[in-house]
Amino acid sequence: MNEGLSTYQVNNCNGYSVSELYRYFLEKKKLIDTNFLTSNFYKNSEMISYHQSGQIVRYLLENYSVKQFEELWKTGLYNFQTIYGEKFLSIIDEMENELQNNYLDVIDLNFDLFMEGCT
């Protein structure tokens, strides 16, 4: 959550938003499994995990209440369904469907250059 919130706050890496990057990762099958993302965050590829988390934070903050997000922050992901009334993976599915509808054209990302970091 920490890294996702800070990445969402900046919301720009080489001219691309977290939504555009997530959509690219989704299309190219580069997303980190959500179970591994949430349990072993720092063992994942930094450039993917930060932006993937940033998109999840963006979706939660823009589609649900700040109060719910604060509660999640305080109590942890194991309380997600109680806080949001839906399973975490169900909300991820909703978010991915929204991205596929809103970003029909996937960005033309130089992935190797992206992996070197944001400028």
Helices and strands as residue ranges (DSSP letters): H 2-10, H 18-27, H 34-39, G 41-43, H 46-63, H 66-75, G 77-79, H 80-84, H 88-102, H 111-114
